[in-house]
Amino acid sequence: MQQRYNYAFFDEASKREIRRALIKGVSIPGYQVPFASREMPIGRGWGTGGLQITLAVIGRSDVLKVIDQGSDDSVNAVNIKKLVVDTTDVEVTDATEEATLIQSRHRIPECPLRSDQVLVLQVPTPEPLRSFEPSEAATKRLHAEADYTGAWLELFDQIVRFDMTTTGADHPVQVNGRYVMAPSPIPRFDNLKLHQAEHLTLLGAGREKKIYAVPPYTQVKPLDFEDYPFSPERFDGKRCHLCGAEGVYLDELVDEATGAVRHQCNDTAFCASSACQPTKPVDAAGASGAESCGSKASSRAEARFVGFSPQSSAPEAPSLTFRSSSDFQKGSSHA
């Protein structure tokens, strides 16, 4: 490591300020804590919030993993890793199980994270009420009063228009029975992984200067209605053409020449792991006995979210009933 910068790029006072914001965020799950977002050698909107958190908490013994939309080798992931390594000289890895600190954009790894691992998510828009309330002062008041009518109305409007909620990513969640939170632009498929998770999740928005967190074993409930329950993306009957895994988040690939459609694991490290090699049988999880791979990946997340029940058929008319947090708490349990 060339000592052209202080360890982890920032001066110690800047790192302490970010850590203080993180402590407050962990103490009040889902609450957006303002912080003095620093200028970075990368443009705002390219992960500066998550990067500042990573640089503030990383230690010399940490092992870093950075992924961008499931890939360890994208331009954004590679450049972030290069900056962190150049200023800390920490070890990096592509294997999820080897990392102690994981920074991610758009995805939570398929392999369940442990209690000794920290997940840092890059957030573009931390305010879940921004789409219908442009005023920051007004959204602060709404959060203080726990007035989330607008968020419910947005989901109601989607159901009236399309007979289903149409949030492709960043579906709002209620954390610890109190604050409604934007869970970064992760797909609905990953929302369930936050509920009662063993690991600490830290979320940073550099452009909006906000930090918030989900501590381990915290209740995270996607907003939904009793007769229109939350349902993640499903890939029934589809499997990865490389490793044969089922029940994971898949990318749809179209061959331009033939028009043939294939599916592939979005999490490249998961797909390349020893339990998911194409030399294994198609049901890689069943054949290898690996807890972290194959068809059981999504069912474990669904089991953590007791309120989850896939929608078999939509009702004829949108008659909606709010689901109370007390009802949810009765069925929740630790992972």
N, C-alpha and C positions, 0 to 999 in steps of 0.2 A: 504493500500500500504506500503510495506517495503522499507524504504529509503536507499536501498543499492546502488542506482544509482541516478544521476541527473534526474530531471523531464524529461520524454520522452527519457530516456537512454543517449542521447548525451549531451555533454557540450554545453553551450550557443553559443560559437564561431562556433562550427560545425553546429548548427541549423541556425545561421545567414548566414553562407556560402551557405547552401542549399536554404534558402529563397531568397537570392540574385539571385541565378541561376533561381529560379522559377519566380521572377519578370521579369528577362530578357526573359524567355521563354514565359510568358504571353504577354510581349510587342512586341515580334516578333513571331506570331503564326506559329507553325510548325518547327521552327528553333531549332536545337539540341544544347543545351548549355552544355559544359563540366563542370563537378563538381568533387570535391574530394570525391569519393565514399568511405565510411568508412567500416572498418571491422565490421561484424555483427555476432551475435551468431547463425546465420543460414547460410548455404552455399550459395555462389553466384549461381544464377540461380534459386533460390527458392523464389524470390520476394524481394530481398534486395533493389532494386531501388525504388519500390513502398513503401516499409516499411520505408525507409529513408525519403521520402517525407511526409508520414503520421506522423512520429515522429517529423518532423520539423514544421508542421503546426497545429497539434492537440492542442486543448485547454481544460481546465478543464470542460467546459460546453458542449463539443462536445459529440455526441452519435455516436459510431463507428459500422460499419457493414463491415465484410470481407467475400468475396465469392471467391470460386475457381471453375472455370468451371461451374458456376451456383449454386453451393452448399455452404451452410453456415457451413456444418458439415464435410467437408473434412479435412484431416490431416493438409494440408498446411494452410487452413483458421483458423482452431482451434489454431494452434501453433502461428500464427501471432497475433491473438486476445489475446492469453495468454501473449505474450511478451509486447504488448501495454498496457494491463490492469495492469500488474505487475509493470510497470514503470510510469503509469499515473493515474490509478484508475478511468478511465472514464467509462461511462456506455456503454454497448454493446447491440445490438439488431439484430434480424433477419429480421425485417420489414423494407423494403426499405423506406417507407414514413416517418418512425420515425428517420432515420439516418441523421446526418448532414455531416458525412465524410464516404465515401464508398470506400474501397480498393478492387480491383477486379483483377482476373486473367482470361483472355480469354473471358469475357462476360461483356456487359452492361446490367444492370437490365431491365426487361420488363416494369416495371412501369416507366413512364417518370419522370425524375428528375427535381426538382424545382431550382429556382435561388439561394436559400439559402443552397443548397447541393453542395458538392465538390466530384468529382469522381477521384480516383487515380488508374491508370492502371499500372500493372507490365509489363515490356517490356523485352523480351529476346534479340531481335536484333533491335535496333532503326534505323539502316541505311537502307533505302529502296533500295539503290544502291549497297549494299554489294555483292549481288549474282553474279554480273558481274564485279565489281571493288573491288579487295581486298585491295587496298591502301587507307588508311585514308586520306592522303594528296590529293590524286586524287579526292576522293568523296567530300572533302571540296571545291575544285576548281569547281567541277561540280555544286554543290549547289550555289556557289557564282555567277556562270555564268548562272544559271537556265537552265543548259544543262541536260535535262532528257531523251535524246534520248534512252539511254539504257533501261530505264523503259518501254518506249513505245514499243521498239523492243521485249522485253520479252513478253508483251501481244500479239504483232503481231505474234510472233513465236507460242504461244499457239493456236491462232486462225487458223494459217496455219496447224498445226498438228492435232488439235481436233475440229476445226470449232466452238470454243468457248474459252473464257478465263477459265483457270482451277485453279485459285487461290482459294484454299479452305478457307484460312484465311489470315489476314494481307494484304489484297488487298490495294495497295498504293493509297493515296489520296492527292489531292492538297489543301492546306490550305490557305485561304484568297487570292487566285489567285496568290500565289507566290511559297511557298516551297512544295515539294513533301515529304510526311511524311509516316512513317510506323505506322499504327494505333494500335500498339500492336497486339498480335495474336488473335484479336477478329474475329469472323466469318463475312463474307460479309453481313450477315443479320443485323449486328449491325453498319456497316459503316454509314448507313443513319441516325442513331440516333445522330451522331456527328454534322450534318449540322444544323445550326441555333438553336442549343440546348440552353436551358435556363441556364444550369449549367456550371461550370468551370470544365474542364478535365485536369488533370496533369498526365504526363507519365514519368516514371522513369526506367532507365536501370542501375542497380548497377554494373554488370559485365563490361559493356561497358562505364560506367561513363558518362552517358548522361541524361539530363532532357529536356523535351519539353512540350508544352501546347497547348490547344485549348480553347481560351476564350469564354464566352457566346456570342451567336448570331454571330458566325463566319461562313463564307462560307467554307464548307468542301465538295469537289467534288471528288468522286472516279474516277480514270483514266479509260477512256473508249473511244470508237470510235462511231461516229455518226451512222454507220450502224451495229455496234455490241455494243449496249448500255449496261451499267452496270446492272447486274441483281443479286439480292441476292438469297440465298437459299429459296426455296419456299416449302410449305407443303400443297399444295392444296388438299382438300378432306381428310385431316388427322386432328385428334384432340387428345388431351390428354386423355388417358384412365382413369385418376383419376378425373380431374375437367371438362373435356369437352371443354377446351379452344382451339380456333383456331387462326391462324394468329400469333402464337408465335413460338419461336425456340424450336423444339422438338428433343428429343433423341429417337433413334430407339432401342427398346429392343427386343431380341429374346429369347423365351423360349427354353432352351436346350432340354427339354424333348419332347415337342410337335412341336417345330419349328415355333410356332405361333409368329407373329410380332405385337408388340404393340408400341405405341408412348406415350411419357411422357414429360411434361414441363421440359426444362433444368433448368429454374430458380425455385429452390425448394421453395423459399419464396413466389414467385408469385403463384405457384400452391397451396400452403397452405393458401393463403389469404382468407378472408371471402367471397370475391366475386367469388372465384373459387373453392368452396367446392363441393365435389361430390354429396352433397345433393341438390345442385341447379340444374336447368334444364341444358341441354347440352350447350345451348348458354348462358354461364354464364354472359357475358358482357351485352347482350340484356336484360336478365331477371333482373339483379341487377341494371342496369344503371351505373355501375362502369366504369369511363373513362379509368382506368388503366388496365383493364383486358379484356380477351376474344379476339374476332375476329378482333377488331379494332386496336390492338396493332401495327401491322406492317403497316397498311394503314396510320396511323398518321405519321410514319417515312417517308413513301414514299411521302406523301403530302408535307412534308418539303423540300424534294429534288425534285424540280420542273422538273429537267432534267431527272428524272427516268421514263423509259417507258419499261415495260416488253417485252422481245423479243418473239414475237409470233412464228416466223419461221426464221431460219437462211438463209441468202442469199446463192446462189449456189457457188459463189467465194468470197474470202475475199477482197473485194474492200473497203478500209478503208479511212475515212476522220477524221482528227483531229478536235475535238470540242474546239473552242476557249473559253477562260475564259470570254470574253465580252458577248458571246452568253449566257453563264450560268448566268451571273449577271443580264441580262435583265429579267430572269424569276424567280430569287430568291426573297424570302420574309422572314420576320421574322416569327418565330413560333407563 
